[in-house]
Amino acid sequence: MPVSDAFARILATERAQFNARAAEAVRRAPGFDAEAFAAFLQSGVDGVVAAVADAVPERAAAVAGAAYDIALTLVAQRLVGSQARGRLVERVWRESFPACARRIAEAPDEVLGALSNAALYMGSAPELRGDEWLRCLSALAGNAETVPQLLALGKALAWRAGAAHFRDGALVAASMLPEPLALAAVGAAPGSSWARVHARLAADPWWLPEWGEDDAPSQRNAQGKKIGDFSGFGGIFRQPPEIRANPDGFWVKSGDRYSLLMVDARGAVLHRASREEYEQPPFSSPAHRSPVVEGNRLMLAHGNIELDLPAEGLSIACNAHTVAVTSPYSFTIRLFPLQ
């Protein structure tokens, strides 16, 4: 498949320099996949260069050089091509970067590098919804007026697509955006007040902007999340997990493995932790009506939830906003809004 006229001209003009950079990459990375590199130049880099050539033609050569070097790195590290674990990095080049042409033209190394890394991260774990992040980024990237706005948008959308641990930073990032873009980034209706949406999100990790002013108990009950599963089935726990609450989430113990669980309405994510962290003094959450388990029914202030677990051995832990349920018969942690 041929490349665009714009990219072909740049490659021809700088052929010796590009060939030298490719030869150096091959020397440094034994097993460098030259076919994968050629394919990525056509399927990923070319679209970016062509879009910049249309929007800011005087920057096309600089963008081509930066994109070429980043492509060499991605192929050398097997992050694109047939040996890559996923396709999200390749897709962000094809589907999102052409919409970012003007911002890429301003700072090609920064934008291409940062968003490639973001795509790599969003494709790294099943609890992160990389397809959703990519879809939203492709739809909204063209509305970013500066490079910092584009990168802030990417972070806000990563939180929206399941990266619960980005929550605080994502709200700060969204506040950097023009109000219509900030609202779109967090999923709020056009014409809403960003000040009100931001305040509600900051106060309540389980509130969704899609609800508007509504906040019915039935909506809250439907928000329950699950994380985990048996490692023998592709999950992460070798033994049924035990949990302890902390102000930001939950400490988790499964055999000799310890984790920090972060959760909100957008997602649930596990990070590595230590035994010392798990064994910290118990966290006492602010006063609220404590949940109760009767049989296999979890009784909360906003309604009752029938658990798909045997009643025997059920254990609960809660912080200021979330209740987590574990069972000696399950490798999965169930999570629900507390209030």
C-alpha positions in Angstrom: 0.0 0.0 0.0 1.6 3.3 -1.0 1.9 6.3 1.3 0.4 9.7 0.7 2.2 12.1 -1.6 3.1 14.4 1.3 4.9 11.6 3.2 6.4 10.1 0.1 8.0 13.5 -0.8 9.5 13.8 2.8 10.8 10.3 2.7 12.5 10.9 -0.7 14.0 14.2 0.4 15.5 12.9 3.6 16.0 9.3 2.4 19.7 9.0 3.6 18.9 10.4 7.1 15.8 8.1 7.5 17.7 5.1 6.3 20.5 5.8 8.8 18.1 6.1 11.7 16.4 2.8 10.7 19.8 1.0 10.4 20.8 2.3 13.9 17.5 0.9 15.3 18.2 -2.5 13.7 21.7 -2.5 15.2 20.4 -1.6 18.7 17.5 -4.0 18.7 18.3 -7.6 17.6 15.2 -9.1 16.0 13.9 -5.7 14.9 10.9 -6.4 12.6 11.5 -4.5 9.5 8.2 -5.6 7.9 6.2 -4.5 11.0 8.0 -1.1 10.7 7.2 -0.7 7.1 3.6 -1.6 7.7 3.3 0.8 10.6 4.7 3.6 8.5 1.9 3.0 6.1 -1.0 2.3 8.5 -0.1 4.7 11.3 2.6 7.4 10.5 1.3 8.2 7.0 -2.1 9.3 8.2 -0.6 11.6 10.8 1.8 13.2 8.3 -0.9 13.6 5.7 -3.3 15.3 8.2 -0.6 17.7 9.3 0.4 18.4 5.7 -3.2 19.4 5.1 -3.6 21.5 8.2 -0.1 23.0 8.8 2.0 22.1 5.7 5.1 23.9 6.9 5.3 21.5 9.9 4.8 18.2 8.0 8.6 17.5 7.7 9.2 18.0 11.4 6.2 15.8 12.3 7.4 13.1 9.9 10.8 13.0 11.6 9.4 12.8 15.1 6.8 10.2 14.1 9.4 8.1 12.3 11.6 8.0 15.4 8.7 7.1 17.7 7.7 4.4 15.2 11.2 2.9 15.4 10.9 2.8 19.2 7.4 1.2 19.2 8.5 -1.5 16.8 11.8 -2.1 18.6 9.9 -2.6 21.8 7.3 -4.8 20.1 4.5 -2.4 21.1 3.1 -2.4 17.5 3.1 -5.2 14.9 2.3 -8.9 15.0 4.2 -9.4 18.3 2.4 -6.7 20.2 0.1 -7.7 23.0 -2.7 -5.4 21.9 -3.7 -3.1 19.1 -4.7 0.0 21.0 -1.4 1.9 20.3 -1.8 1.3 16.5 -5.4 2.3 16.6 -4.8 5.6 18.4 -2.3 6.5 15.6 -4.9 5.6 12.9 -8.1 6.7 14.5 -7.3 9.6 16.8 -4.1 11.3 15.7 -5.3 12.7 12.4 -8.0 14.6 14.4 -5.1 16.1 16.5 -3.1 17.4 13.5 -2.8 21.0 14.7 -1.8 20.0 18.2 0.7 17.4 16.9 2.2 20.1 14.6 2.8 22.3 17.6 4.7 19.6 19.7 5.0 16.3 17.8 7.3 14.6 20.2 5.3 15.5 23.2 1.8 14.7 21.8 2.7 11.5 19.9 4.8 10.2 22.8 2.3 11.0 25.6 -0.8 9.7 23.8 1.0 6.6 22.6 2.0 5.9 26.2 -1.6 6.6 27.3 -2.9 4.1 24.7 -0.3 1.5 25.9 -1.5 2.0 29.5 -5.2 1.9 28.6 -4.7 -1.4 26.8 -2.7 -3.0 29.6 -5.4 -4.3 31.9 -8.9 -5.8 31.4 -10.5 -3.4 33.9 -9.4 -0.4 31.7 -11.8 0.2 28.8 -9.4 1.1 26.1 -11.9 1.0 23.3 -14.1 3.6 25.2 -11.1 5.8 25.8 -10.1 5.7 22.1 -13.7 6.3 20.9 -14.1 9.4 23.1 -10.6 10.7 22.3 -11.3 10.4 18.6 -14.6 12.3 19.0 -13.3 15.1 21.2 -9.6 15.7 20.4 -10.4 18.1 17.6 -11.9 20.5 20.2 -8.7 20.9 22.2 -7.3 24.4 21.6 -3.8 23.8 22.9 -1.4 20.9 23.6 -2.0 21.1 27.4 -5.7 20.9 26.8 -5.3 17.8 24.6 -3.2 16.0 27.2 -5.6 17.0 29.9 -8.5 15.6 27.8 -6.7 12.3 27.4 -6.3 12.0 31.2 -9.9 12.9 31.9 -11.1 10.4 29.4 -8.8 7.7 30.9 -10.6 8.1 34.3 -13.9 8.0 32.5 -12.9 4.7 30.9 -12.1 2.9 34.1 -8.9 4.4 35.6 -10.5 5.1 39.0 -7.1 6.0 40.5 -6.8 9.0 38.1 -10.0 10.5 39.6 -8.6 13.5 41.5 -6.1 14.3 38.7 -8.7 13.9 36.1 -11.0 16.4 37.7 -8.1 18.9 37.9 -7.3 18.2 34.2 -11.0 18.6 33.1 -11.0 22.0 34.9 -8.3 23.1 32.5 -10.6 22.6 29.5 -13.2 25.0 28.0 -16.5 24.3 29.8 -18.2 22.5 26.8 -15.2 20.2 26.4 -15.0 19.6 30.1 -18.6 18.6 30.3 -18.3 16.3 27.3 -15.1 14.7 28.7 -16.8 13.6 31.9 -20.1 12.6 30.2 -22.3 15.5 31.4 -25.1 16.9 29.3 -24.3 19.9 27.1 -25.3 23.2 28.7 -24.8 21.9 32.3 -22.9 24.0 34.8 -19.3 22.7 35.0 -19.0 24.2 38.5 -22.0 22.2 39.7 -20.9 19.0 37.9 -17.4 19.3 39.2 -18.6 19.9 42.8 -20.9 16.9 42.6 -18.2 14.6 41.2 -15.7 15.8 43.9 -18.2 15.1 46.7 -19.6 11.8 45.5 -17.4 9.1 43.8 -20.5 7.1 42.8 -22.4 9.9 41.1 -22.6 9.9 37.3 -23.0 13.1 35.3 -25.3 11.2 32.9 -27.9 11.2 35.6 -28.2 15.0 35.6 -30.0 16.1 38.8 -31.6 12.7 39.2 -30.1 10.2 41.8 -32.6 7.5 42.3 -31.8 4.5 44.6 -32.4 2.1 41.7 -29.6 3.8 39.8 -27.2 3.4 42.7 -28.1 -0.2 43.2 -27.4 -1.0 39.6 -23.9 0.3 39.9 -22.4 -2.6 41.7 -18.9 -3.6 40.4 -16.9 -6.8 40.5 -13.1 -7.2 40.3 -10.9 -10.2 40.6 -11.5 -13.9 39.7 -9.4 -17.0 40.1 -5.9 -16.8 38.6 -6.4 -20.3 37.0 -9.2 -18.8 34.9 -7.1 -15.7 33.9 -7.9 -13.7 37.0 -5.6 -12.2 39.5 -6.3 -14.0 42.8 -4.8 -17.4 43.8 -7.0 -17.5 47.0 -10.3 -15.8 47.9 -9.3 -12.2 48.8 -9.6 -10.6 52.2 -10.1 -6.8 52.5 -9.5 -3.9 54.8 -10.8 -0.4 54.2 -8.7 2.7 53.9 -9.7 6.4 53.2 -8.9 6.0 49.5 -10.1 2.5 48.8 -9.3 -1.0 50.2 -6.3 -3.0 51.1 -6.6 -6.5 49.6 -4.8 -9.7 50.6 -4.8 -12.9 48.5 -2.4 -15.5 49.8 1.0 -13.7 49.9 -0.1 -11.0 47.4 -1.2 -7.6 48.6 -3.0 -4.9 46.6 -4.6 -1.5 46.8 -8.1 -1.4 45.3 -9.4 2.0 44.0 -13.0 2.2 43.0 -15.7 4.7 41.9 -18.6 4.9 39.5 -16.3 4.7 36.5 -14.2 1.7 37.4 -12.2 -0.4 39.8 -8.4 -0.9 39.6 -5.9 -2.9 41.6 -2.3 -1.8 42.3 0.5 -3.6 44.0 0.8 -3.0 47.8 2.8 -4.5 50.7 2.0 -6.6 53.7 2.9 -3.6 55.9 0.3 -1.4 54.2 -2.4 -4.1 54.6 -1.6 -4.5 58.3 -2.0 -0.8 59.1 -4.4 0.0 62.0 -8.0 -0.3 60.9 -9.6 2.7 59.2 -12.6 4.3 60.9 -14.9 5.9 58.3 -17.0 9.0 59.2 -20.3 8.3 60.9 -22.9 6.8 58.7 -25.5 4.0 58.7 -23.4 0.8 58.6 -24.5 -1.8 56.1 -25.9 -5.1 57.4 -25.9 -8.5 55.9 -28.9 -10.8 56.5 -28.4 -14.1 54.9 -27.1 -13.2 51.4 -28.8 -9.8 51.4 -26.8 -6.7 51.7 -28.9 -4.0 53.4 -27.9 -0.4 52.5 -29.5 3.0 53.3 -30.7 3.3 49.7 -32.0 -0.2 49.3 -31.2 -3.9 49.6 -29.1 -6.0 47.2 -29.4 -9.8 46.7 -25.8 -11.1 46.6 -25.0 -14.0 44.3 -23.0 -15.7 47.1 -23.7 -18.2 49.8 -24.6 -16.6 53.1 -21.9 -18.4 55.1 -18.7 -16.5 55.7 -19.7 -13.2 54.0 -17.5 -10.3 55.0 -17.9 -6.6 54.4 -15.7 -3.6 54.8 -16.6 0.0 54.1 -15.0 3.4 53.8 -16.8 6.8 53.5 -18.4 6.0 50.1 -18.1 2.3 49.2 -18.9 -1.1 50.7 -16.9 -4.2 49.6 -18.1 -7.7 50.0 -16.0 -10.9 50.0 -16.7 -14.6 50.5 -14.5 -17.6 51.2 -16.3 -19.2 48.3 -15.4 -16.5 45.7 -12.3 -15.1 44.1 -14.2 -11.9 43.2 -14.7 -8.7 45.3 -18.1 -7.1 44.9 -18.4 -3.3 45.4 -21.4 -1.1 45.9 -22.0 2.6 46.7 -22.5 3.0 50.4 -25.0 5.9 50.4 
